[in-house]
Amino acid sequence: MNRFFNIILSVFAAGTTVFANDSLSIVTSVKDTVNVTDIVANGDSVVAEKKGSLQPQKADSVPAFEYKTEVSPSKRGPKDSMMYFSWRADGPLGQPVRAYADSTIDKLYIANMADKNTLRYADHSSLGSPGISLIYADRIKKSDFFFFTPYEANYTSPDDILYYNTRKPYSKFWFVGAGPSNRSDQCVGGLFTVNAGSKFNFGMYGDWVNSYGAYESSSTRNCNAGFFGSYMGLRSNLMMSIGFAKFENYESGGFLDESYITSPERYGNPADEAIPVYFTGNTFSKLHGYNMHLNYKYHLGFEKEYKVNADSVIVDYVPVTSFIADMKYESDWKRYTEKGTNSFHDTFYNASAETRKFMPISTMDSVLFRQFKGNFGVTLNEEFNKLMKFGLAGYYTVSSKTYHYADGLQFDYRDTDPEFIAVNKLKDLELADGIAYIDSVGYRGRPNWSKNKDTKMGIGAVLSKHSGKHLFFNVVGEYYFVDEKLTGTSYLLKGDVKTQFEIGRQPVSLGGSMELKNECPDYFEDHYYSNYFNWDNDFDNKRSLSVDGLFEMPKIGFSAKIGYYNIDNYIYFNEKALPVQTSDAVNVFYLSAKEKLKFGVFHWDNEIAYQTTSDQYLMPLPTFVWNSNVYLRSPAIFKKSLTLQVGAELNYHTSFYAQKYNPATGMLYVQRDKEYGDYPLLNVYGQAQLKVLKMFIVWNHVNQKMGNNSNYMISPGYAMSPSFLRVGISVTFDD
């Protein structure tokens, strides 16, 4: 801790202190709502901006799923033929909200999507491997499938999709590669979108990761891909996306002895891939998911003329009332597989003699989840409401969730000892229908599949104000008269507010958000059956409150965020990796800040977060997390077409009791044996942009062999990536 404070004091001795987390734009949807006529093209040109509700954007962006929303409504440059509009569907009724792809080269050298969306991310070192953000405020739930948790930071959900309206076809392709040929990782992807006429747009995206990993049994193979399209007419609006996600990774169980990392000289400094792990090439997890999103709106309204100049006007259609249907479907399955077991498996899971009876062949734990969710509503738009300057919507919400999992075999487990197997030849059992199954406990037979279906129904309302100059707000309330446990007590109330003003001549944005929620525990928190872990609980509803505030001065590169989070009836995984509910309230306080200093070509970006938790055992978090990026960036040269940047990036977090990872479930569980952290991670990089071409080279973990501190373990059994070189390139086509 003393080392951390010495570093911090030296960094901020210049007198500039900042606190912000740039990835948390909590109130952007308040002002940035898109009107239909802002999206629809007018003949051969794009309709002019109206009321500041939409900003044009040059066609020079990252993939649709790497959007960056902006709080400031400042105008952009003049329109030209390469511009496009982009937005996303937000909220329960799919309100179009301005969203922008990050077209800068600031974080081009960061290949892992999870690392771009949070200040510090802890994974298993391989690109796209399971992990968790070390910033509590950044832990965003993207899927209702319980076992998606360790993959969510790398998952492209329907809410992440950008929709486009562009005059010319737009596409982008990129490649990232790293490491030697036998331990390399690659990421390749692309985006393509095109308009067919002025109102209809469609596109596709894809991102494929194939990483062998630096350590034994740490390979990953991931994919996010899909299609999207929109029709933005004056009276009818349609947005639709279809996505596929695949996450496959070998499970190592972690290192047998962390001394191979912390004191490698004791073992003769072995190669990274030679460090022994619990499971070697015979254990892996798979999670596959499909999702669909469809949003349809029909507007009733009237036409209104806007004068462009002395000789021309634009006829605008002003919607008065809108009828909306927003529907989502999700289908996911997860499988944990062991091809044969050994003593390491028994040791890792502390398998009892009784449990060992049921795992002599293999393990194949599978669960399946399906969900349909629909919101159907009517809105009264604020443009028409002259008496009360806000929009009002009411809707009916319904969701249906289905869970499938194996809870046993048709034959009696009490007879599944070796003698019974030998006599009855269960390993060679063929069922009457000619199909043989290997079930969750490794025997051939037919699993008894359990199926549970939960239905949730309720009503909701939205109160919003998006027009005007200074004050904007959005409030959503939902009450469920039928919930998963038939308690009738589930509800949701959330809102955000933002105001804009000037201090001197500096634009300032000030906002806040709040969410109050009472919800049933997830079905798999209550019930689960597998080879190693079984539980049958009846937990109470979880209650949570979150309050956030945001202060931003974009011209001087300063922003700050503050947050308070309270959870009652918190559910966590104890030291036996089983879910437990505590009646004690868990509280988290969060403060973050960001500054961007610039002196000519010299840049110094700093971002720091402070967080404290009321119980470090139940909710372990590092107290300080810090990122510092020092770089030189040239002005645009060669006819303003080339930009060069070289720099060094430092990542650091204080030590804390990082949670253990359970390969069989993918869940994190608490431990009090050892703290992890207090290690600086240094990367050096160079990157360039030449018109439509971007490229980078980065030497990650350059300080691995420097000094006497080799304790770069990031969690129990797992270390940061060793030192390696990574290169990347991306090309954009806008014609």
N, C-alpha and C positions, 0 to 999 in steps of 0.2 A: 504493500500500500504506500509506503514512503517513497518508493521509486516512482510510483504513479504521480504523487503530488509534486515531486521534484520536476518531472517532465512537464506537467501542466503549468507550473509556475513559470518555467522558462519559456514556454510557448506563448503565454499570454502576458509576459512582462511588458510587451510593447504597448499595452493599455487597451487593446481591443478585445472584448470578451463577447462570445456569441453562444447562443443556445438555439438549436433547431434540428428537426429531423425532416429533411426535404421530401422524404417519401410519404409524409403524412399530410396530404392536402384535405383537411377534414370538412371544408365548407364550400368546395368548388361548385357543387351542384346548385347552390342557392342563387348565384347570379348567372351562371353559365348555361341556363336553359336555352335550348334552340327552338325557335319558332319554325313552323313548317315552311313558310315562305323564305326563310333564310337558307334552306337547303335546296329547294327546288330551283333548277336552272330556268332561265327565262330566254327561250330560243337558243341562240348560239353563245350566250354569255351568262355568267352567274349573276343571280339577283344581287343588287347592291345591299350592303349592310344596312340594317334598320334597327334603331334604338340600341345600338351597341350590343346586340344579342349574339353576334357571331363574328369571329375573326377569321380572315383568310389565312392560308398556310401554304408555304412552298412545298413542292413535292420532293422532300428530302428527309425521309423519316425512317425510323426503325420499324420492325414488324408490328402488326396490328395489336398484338398482345403486350407490347411494351410501351403503352401510351403514357403520357405525362399530362395530367390536368394542371391548369394554371389558375391561380386565384386572381391575379391582376387582370382587369378587363381592358388594358391599354391596347390601342390600335396597332395593327401591324402595317407593313409597307403597302404600296399600291398593288393592285391586282395585276396579274399577268397570266399568260397562257398556261403556266405550269402549276397554278394554284389548285388546291383541292380543299374541300371541307371535310372534317372528320368529327365524329361524335360517338357516344356510347349510350346504351339504354340503361337508365338508372331508376332505382326505386321500385316499388311494388307494381306500378303501372307502366314501366318502361319509358319514362320521360327522356327524350333526347337531350343529352347534356354535352356541351363542348368538351372535347378531349383531344389532346395533341400528342403525336408521336415525338419522342425526344430526338431531335435532329442534330444535337450538338455532338462533339467528340469527347465530352468531359469524362464519361465512363465507358468509352469504347473498349478499353483494354480489359474490362471485367466480363468474363465469358459466362459465368454462372448467373442465370436469371434471378435466382434467390438472393444473391449478393447485391444486386442492383436495387432491390426493393426494401432493404433494411440496412441499418448501420453495422450490424455484426450478425453473421449467420454461422451456426455450428452444425456441420454435417460430418460425413465419414470420409472426407478428403476427395472422393471421386466426384467428377462433374455430374450433377443431378442426383446425388445420393440422398437418402433420408436425412432430415435435419430439422432444426427449429431456430427461429430468430431469438437472439439473446435480449432483444428489446420487447418487453411485454406488449406495448402499444402497437407493435407491428404484426402481432399474431392474428392474422385475418382469416376467418373461416370462409372457405370458398365452396365447400361441398357438405351436404348433410350426411355423407357416408362416413361413419365413425373412423374407419381405417384409412381414410385419405389424409389424416392429420400429418404424418411425416413427409408427405409429398406435396402439400398444398402450395408451398412457396414456389414450386416449379410447375404448377398446374395452370393451364389456360382455361378459365371458366367462361360461361356465357357473358358474365358481367365484365370480363376483360376485353371483349371483342370491340374493335373499332369498326364503325361503318363509315363509308366514304361516298363523296360525290365529286367526281373529277372529270375534266374535259378530255384528258388524254389518258391512255392506259398507263398505269403506274405499277412498277414491280421492283423488287429488291431481293438480292440473293447474297448470302454470306457463308463463310467457312471459317472455322476456328480449329486449330490443331496444336497438340502439345505432346511432349515426352518422347522417349525412344520408341522404336517400332513395336517392341514386345510389351510395353506398358503405356501405350499412347492413349490419348482421348481425342475425339473429334466431335464437332458440332456443325451441322450443315442445315440450312433452312432458307426459306423464301416467303415472299408475299407477292400476290398479284391481284390487282383490282382494276375494273374498267366499267365505264358507263355504257349502257345501251339506250341512247336517247338522253333526255334531260332529267328524267325522274328515276330511272331504274339503274341500279348498280349491283354488281356481284363480284365476288372475289374468293380467294383461297389463301391459306397460310399453312406453313408446316415448319416444324423444328425437331430435328432428330439428333439425339446424343448417343454416342457409343464410346464408353470409357472403360479401359482395362483396369485402371486404378494403379496407384503406386505400390499398394500393399497387397498381400495375398487375399484372394477371395473378396475383392472390393469392386468388381466390375459392375457397371450400370449400363442399361440400354433403355432409353426413354424416347417418347414421341408425343408431341402435341400437334395435331393437324385438324383441318376442318374447312368448311365453306361458310360464307356469309353473303347476304344480299339484302337489298332494301328497295322499296318503291315509295317515294315521297311525293305523292300528288297533293293537290290542294285540299281535297276532301278525304282521300284515303291514304293512309300511311301503313306500310308493312315493313317490319324488320325480322329477319330470320337468320339463325345460325345453326350449324350442325358440327359438332366437335367430337374428336376421338383422342383419348389420352392413354398412354401405355407407360408403365413404370416397372422395370424388371431389374433386380439387383441381387447379386450374390450376398449371402450373409456370412460374415466371418466370426461373429460373436465377440470380436475385439481381440486384442493381443493377449496371449497367455501371460506375459510378464511385461509391464510397462517400462521396466528397466532397459529393454532393448532400445527405447527411445531416450529415456532420461540419462542412462549410463551405458551407452553402446560399447564403450571400451571394455566392459566386463565380458562381452561376448565376441570380442574381436572385430567390432564395427561391421556387422553383417549388412548386406545389401537390403534395401527397403523391402523388396519382395520376398526376402528370406526370413523375415521376422515371423515366428510361429504364431498362429491364431487358433482359436477353438475349432472352427469348422473349415475344412479345406476342400473347396470345390464341390461339395455335395449338398449344400443348403442354399436355398434362394427363395426370394419373395417375388410375387407378381401381382400387379394391380392394373386392371384394364377398366376403362370407363368410356361411356358414350353419353353425350348430352345434346339436347335440342332445345332451342328457344324460339318462340314465335310471338311477336307482338303486333297486334292490328288495332288501328284507330280509325274511326269514321267521324268526321267533323261536320257539324251543322253551323252555318254562319252566313256572312254577307261579304260583298266586295267593297273595297275602299281604295281610293286613288292616292298615291304619293307622288308629289312633284319632284322630278329629278333635276330638271333645268327649265329654261323658259320654253323649250320646244317639246319636251317629252315628259311623260308620267309613267309610273308603274302601277298597275292594278294589283292590289294585294287582296288576298282572301283572309278575312278575319274570322277565325273559328269562335263560336259562342259556346257550344256544347259539344263534347266529344264522348263517344262510346268506345270503350277500350276493353280488349281481351289480351291478357298476358299469360302465356303458358310455357312451362318448362318441364322437360322430361329428362331423367337421369337414370342410367343403368350401370352399375359397377360391380365388379367381383374381385376378391383378393384370395390368393392362395399362398400358403407357406408350405414348402416342400423340403423334405430331407430324404435323400436317396441312400438309405442305409444309415444306421446309427452306430455310434462308437462311444467309448468311455468319456470322450470330451463332451458329447451331448449330455450324458448322464450328469457329469460334473457341473456343467454350465447351468442346467435347469434344476439342479439338486433333486434329480429324479429319485423317488422312493422305490423300494423293491417291488411294491405293488404296481407302480406306474411302469416300471421296466418290463413287466409282463406284456404290456400292450404296445411296445414299440420295437420288436425284433426285426421288422422288415423296413418300414419307412413311415414317414409322416406326410400327410397331404391335407392340411387344414384349409377348408374353403368356406367362404361366406359370400352371399349374393345380396345386393341391395338394389331396389328399384323405387323410384319416386316420380309421381306426377304432381305438379303444383300449378294451380290456376288462380288468377285474380281477374275479376270481371267487374268493371265499374263505369261510372259516369262522372264527367268533370264539367265544371263551370269555369271557363277560362277567364283569367284576370283582365285580359285586354278589353273584354266586353263589360266587366263589372265596374260601373261608374261610381256607385255609392260606396262600395267597400273594395279597396284596391288590393285584392288578393284573389287567388284561385282556390277553388274548393272541389274536392273529389270524394266520392264514396264508392266502396267496392265490397264485393263478397269474395272471400278467400277460402280455398279448399286445397288440401294436400292429402295424398294417399301414399303411404310408405309400405313396402313389402320387404321382409327379411327372410332369407333362406340360409340354413346352416345344418350341418350333420350333427346329430346328437346321439349316435350310437349305431350298432349293428343289429341285425335281426337275431343273431345267436347270442347266447348268454356270455357276458364277459367273465363270469366266475369260472367258466370252463375253458377259457383261452390260455391254458398253460401249455408248455411244450409237449407234455404227454398227450393232451387232448388234441393238439394240432397234428401230431404224428399219427395218431389213430384215425382221425377223421379226415386227414389230408386237406385241411382247410386252405392250404396254400394253393391247391389245385382246384378249388371249388369253382364249378361252372354253374351259373344260375339257369333257371328254366328258359329264360329268354335268350340264352346264349351270350350274355354279357357278364364279364367279370369286373369287379370294382376293387380298387385299393382305397380303403376308407381312411378316416382321420387317424386311426391307430395302426395302420399298416397291414391289416389283414384283408384277404379277399372275401368279399361278401357284399351285401347291399346295405349301404348306410340308411339309417332312419332319418330322413330329412325333415326338419322342423320348418314350418312356415308361419310367420306372424304378420299380420296386416294391421297397421295403425292408420286411422283417419283423423284429420284435423280440419275443423271448419270454424269460420269466424267472419267478422265484419271489420272493415277498416275505413279510415278517413285520412285525407291529406289537406292541409291548409298551407298555402305557399304564396310568396311574393317574389317574383323574379324581375319585374320591371322597376324603373326608377333609377335614381342616381346614388343613393346613400345607404339605404337599409334594405336588406334582403333576408328572407327566412323561408324555412321549409319544416313543417311538423307532420309526422306520421304517427297514427295510433291504430293499434289492432287489438281486438279482444276475441278470444277463441271460446265459443260456448261448447265446443267439443274438442278435446285435446287427446294426446296419446294415451293418457291414463284415465280419461273420462272424469277429470277433476273439475273442469270448467273454470280453472283459475289462471290459465295461461294468458299473458298479455304482453304487448310491446308498445312502448312510447319512446319516440326518438325525435330529435329535431336539431336543426342547426341555424345559425344566424350569422350574418356578416354585415359589416359596415365599411365604407371606404371614405377617406378624407385625406387632407394634406397637413403636414407639419412643416411650416415654411413652404418650400416648393417640393418637398419630398412626399410622394404618394405613400399612403399607409393603409394597410388592410388589417382589420381586427375582426376576429370571429370566434365562435364557440360552438360546441355541439354537446348533446346529452343523449344518453340512451338508458332507459329503465326497462328491465326485462324479467319476466317470470316464465320459466319454461320447464317442461318435463325432462328428466334425464334421457340420454340416448338409450335406445333399446339394448344396444350392445354394452352399455355400462351396467345395465340391470342383468342381462342374460347373455351367457356365452359358453360354448362347449368346444373343446379341442383336445388334442393329445396331451398337452402339458398343463393347460390352464382351463379351469371351469369355475363359473360362478353363477349364482342365482340370487340377485338382490331385489330389493324393493325400495329404491332411493326416493327421497322427497324431491319436490321441485327445486330447481336452482334459481336463485334470484341474483341479479347483478345490476350494478349502476356504474356508468362511466360518464365522466365529465371532462371535456377537453377545451383548451383555449389556444388560439393562434394569433401571433402578432408578426407582421411582415412589413419590411421596408425594402422592396425589391431593387431600387436604384442603387443602394449602398450594399446590397448583398447580405442583408441581415434578416434573420427570422428566428422566432422563439416559440416554443410550444410547452404547455403545461397540461398535466392530466392527473386525474384521480380515478381509481377503479376499485370497486367494492364487490365482493362475491360472497353470498351467503349459501350455505349448504354445498360448499365446494367439493367436487369429486376429484380425487387424485389417485395415483397408483402407488401403493405402499412398497416397503422394501422387499416384499414377496412378489411384487409385480401384479398385485390384485387391486381392483378398484375399491376405494373406501370413501365414504362421505363423512365430512367433519361438520359439526354444528357451529364451529367457530368461524367468524367472518374473516376473510382474507382481504387485506387492503394493499394497494400498490400506489405509490406516488411517483410521478414521472416529470422530469424537467429536461428539455433538450434545447439545443441552440446550434445555429450555423452562421458562419461568417465567410465572406469571400473578399480577400484583400488583393489589391492589384496595384502594382507600381511599374508602369510601362509593360514590358514583356514578362515581368515577374508576377507570379500568382501564388497565393497561399490560401488554400481552403481548409477550414477547420470545422469539425462537427463533433459535438460532445453530448452525451446523455447521462443524466443522473437518475437513478431509480432506487427506491427503497420499498421493501415489502414487510408487512407485519409479521410474517412467519417464513423465515428462510428455509425451513424444512419442507413445508407444504408448497411454497412457491419460490424456489431458489432462483435468484437473479443476480448478475454482477452489478455492483453499485455504480461503477463508472464504465462507460464505453466511449472510445475516442477514435476518430479517424482524422488524420492530417495528410494533406496532399500538397506538395510543393512542386511547382513546375514552371517551365518557361514556354510561353506560347508566342509564336511569331505572328505579326500582323499578316494579313493576306498578301501574298507576293505573287509574282508572275501574272500580272493583270488580274490580281485579286482572286486567283483561282487555287492557290496552294496555302494551306495552313499547317504548320509544324508544331509539335508539342513534345517535350521530354520532361520527365519528372520522377518523383519518388513518393510512394504512399506508405504511411504507417498506420497499422491497426493495432489496437490495444484494448483489453478489458481486464478489470480487476478479478482476482480469484474468487470463486464461489463453489458451492457443492453442486456441480453440474449433475444432471440426472443420468441414470443408466439407460441404455437402450435394450429393449427386449426384442430379439429377432422374431420370435414366434408370433407376436401381436403387432409389432411395430410401434408400441407405446413406450414412453419414457416413464421411469419410476424413480422414486427418491432414494438417496443414499447419504450417509454421513461419514463415510470412511475417508474421503480425501477431497481437497479443493483443487479446482482446475482454473487456469488463467494466469495473469501476471506475466504474460509473455508478449513482447513486441513482434509483430509480423511485418516485415519490410518487403515491398515490391518496387522495382524500378521499371520504367516503361518509356517507350517512344511511340508516337502515333502521328498520322498525317491524314489530311483530307485534300484531295485534288479533284475538284468539281464533284463528279458523281462517285468517285472512288475513295474509300476509306480503308486504312490499314493500320495495324499496330503490331508491336512486339513487346512482350513483357517478361521479365525474369521474376517469377514468383518466389517468395520466401528466400530472398537473396542472403539473408542473415542466418541461415540454418547452421552453418559451420563457424559463425563468428562468435567469439567470446566463449564463456564457460556455461552459459544458460542454454541447455538443450531440452528444456522441459516444455516442448510444444504439444503436449497432450491437450486436447480440447474438451474431452469428456471421458468417462471411464472406459478404457479399452480402445479408444480411438484418438488418432493424432491428426494434426494439420497436415496438409500436403507437404512433401519434401520439396526442396529446391528444384525448379524445372523451368524450361523456356516454353512460352506459348506465343503463337503468331495467329493473326486473323486478318481477314479481308472482307469487305462488303462492297457491292456495286449496285447502284440505283439507276433504273431506266424510267424515264417519264415520257416516252414517246413511242 
